[in-house]
Amino acid sequence: MAVPRGSRTDGGTRWRIEWWECELDPVQATNLDTAGGDLSMLGLFLSADLVVKLVILGLLAASIWVWAIIFEKVTALRRANREASLFEDRFWSGGSLDELYEVEGVRPRHPIAAVFGAAMGEWKRSAQVSGVDLSRGSVRDRVDRAVVITVQREMERMERWMVFLASVGSTAPFVGLFGTVWGIIRSFSAIATSRNTSLSVVAPGIAEALFATAIGLVAAIPAVLAYNKISADLARFAVRLEGFGTEFGAILSRQSEERS
């Protein structure tokens, strides 16, 4: 490449340009267009090191499972709230509790029916024992314990896999960071081996590293957001079940006092 060099003559009134030929360092002359290779997502995965591939595959599997859990939980909560609303309409319609128990409580198909069936079943078993005063506090205590245990069992069933969401949300970025560190180490190793700092040597490893980080964030961000939202919805539904159980226990206690 020709590089101009200027010098002044005649008292600074004219410029004389001299051209000097010089050669750039081979590193500086590297063409950016030839750097790296296939930098598409598939190309990055195929050219990645085995460790980085395992990290990416693990994060992708975790992300797919996270979305499956999100879909299942959202669907289950909507169905449970809809069935709870329908059941409460039947419960407060003024019909016979015995008939409702035979239809809904014996073989409950949703959480609030299970709470109703547990309380009503315990009250019925106490009523069948000869000589038992249903208005005594021990009967109310057993009904309350049956409600509490049933609510806990139903909520444990609905909260299944929530720990997985929390774990992915907290650990996936660090797993992606591990892939990032590994890719950077690989890039520096390639530089040391080839003694060349051109993009064709550095870019692939850095791109693989950043790709692993991106996959980690793709897995973690939905998991964290879904965990917070679903946890809040589950907490509200648990309060709904507990409120219904407490109110139904009071109704049974009042009926027991009326019978005695």
MOVENUR-V225502 format. One line per field, one symbol per residue. phi: phi as a letter, one per 20 degrees, with the letter a starting at -180 (. if undefined). burial: 1 if it has 9 or more other C-alpha atoms within 8 Angstrom, else 0. A space follows every 50 residues. Layout:
phi: ???
burial: ???
This chain:
phi: .edfcdbeclmnecddedddebdffgffeffffefmbfefffffffeffg fffffffffffffffffffgfffffffffffffffffffffefnffffff ffedefcfdbgffffffffffffffffeefneefefffffffffffffff ffffffffegmfffgffffedgffffffffffffgffffffffelcdfff eeggfffffffffffffffeffffffffffffffffffffffffffffff ffffffffff
burial: 00000001100000100000000000000000001100100011100100 01101100110110011011001101100110110010011000100001 10011001011111111111111001100000011000110111011101 10011001000000111111111111101111110111011000000111 11111111111111111111111101100100110011001101110110 0110011000
